């Protein structure tokens, strides 16, 4: 890639999302490396200049223009109420592709059974602003205090309830906590500084980046299948294909056979392959995909 001298300053989330983010960028075609003590990762694109910062602070620095773009959760955008451009949702988390949840949790033996029972209670959370607005919408008056960490350990001695982030709920259950309601669901978003978004070169660079990241995400749960099929069995095989689009069929030179290629959901491969084999497909090859661009 030619070095134009232009730079797009991008913020990567340091912490729990860092590994998943670097892995996504790798599938999108970007190689990123950072030592454990460095906050400035190396990117193999000379037009990208990266910085590792906490997801909680990302929207603030993007709003101020310290960063042109950044990746952070919808939760921290809402918490900061920063004026940024929400360019695209990138639905991935540290352990998979489901949204993460901020939930109200209480000890298993707590008499609190609903959000309304929080009236006059004390709640600890890192997501103070969102939690206060959530309670205000329900006409509930409670004391919400900022938690610097180890939030799950604060009930019941220090607070009556917590609002905590969870992907599976397993950590809460392990700490004998019971979820009573979800405050919000959050996914990762790529956000941009409004001035950067209005700059034609930076906007195109951002759009190119988003296209490749979306393609990498769309490929995560899909695989490619190749197979050889005799022409007499072709229709039977096609009827067994849950393809993304019409399969590609190519004639094999000097033969009554064709090559068939499709993209399908990985989760259906184990059911599809035996059916394809029985329908007459041979030489079936499954291969991973880096990107699927619609």
KAQUI-V821124 format. One record per residue. N is the residue number from 1. PSI is psi in whole degrees, 0 to 359 (none if undefined). Layout:
n/psi
N/PSI
N/PSI
This chain:
n/psi
1/131
2/140
3/110
4/349
5/347
6/150
7/140
8/119
9/120
10/136
11/128
12/141
13/120
14/138
15/223
16/330
17/351
18/310
19/316
20/324
21/314
22/323
23/319
24/316
25/325
26/316
27/332
28/351
29/9
30/132
31/121
32/135
33/145
34/135
35/162
36/338
37/5
38/141
39/3
40/97
41/154
42/131
43/137
44/21
45/112
46/349
47/0
48/133
49/114
50/159
51/135
52/119
53/165
54/141
55/328
56/332
57/353
58/310
59/325
60/313
61/331
62/318
63/319
64/348
65/4
66/326
67/145
68/318
69/163
70/163
71/125
72/172
73/152
74/329
75/317
76/336
77/315
78/322
79/316
80/338
81/34
82/147
83/91
84/164
85/120
86/96
87/309
88/139
89/133
90/93
91/81
92/157
93/183
94/335
95/7
96/210
97/6
98/153
99/152
100/159
101/141
102/122
103/153
104/125
105/147
106/163
107/149
108/321
109/11
110/143
111/350
112/120
113/342
114/168
115/324
116/333
117/355
118/357
119/121
120/7
121/174
122/133
123/137
124/139
125/159
126/342
127/65
128/310
129/313
130/319
131/317
132/317
133/325
134/315
135/321
136/322
137/337
138/7
139/41
140/127
141/117
142/159
143/119
144/120
145/150
146/136
147/127
148/359
149/172
150/40
151/322
152/337
153/358
154/347
155/144
156/1
157/321
158/326
159/165
160/332
161/165
162/156
163/115
164/154
165/137
166/148
167/316
168/342
169/356
170/321
171/321
172/316
173/322
174/334
175/19
176/42
177/148
178/129
179/131
180/338
181/153
182/127
183/315
184/158
185/144
186/141
187/169
188/139
189/148
190/121
191/157
192/151
193/134
194/320
195/320
196/321
197/332
198/356
199/122
200/318
201/315
202/321
203/316
204/321
205/318
206/315
207/321
208/317
209/314
210/318
211/315
212/322
213/318
214/319
215/320
216/320
217/317
218/335
219/346
220/321
221/18
222/157
223/163
224/146
225/133
226/147
227/158
228/138
229/135
230/150
231/329
232/336
233/0
234/313
235/321
236/318
237/315
238/322
239/341
240/359
241/115
242/64
243/156
244/317
245/183
246/131
247/153
248/126
249/125
250/133
251/139
252/129
253/128
254/40
255/157
256/17
257/157
258/159
259/132
260/134
261/134
262/162
263/127
264/166
265/132
266/327
267/342
268/359
269/316
270/334
271/325
272/318
273/313
274/323
275/322
276/320
277/315
278/332
279/351
280/0
281/144
282/162
283/44
284/128
285/129
286/136
287/147
288/161
289/140
290/318
291/143
292/113
293/119
294/none
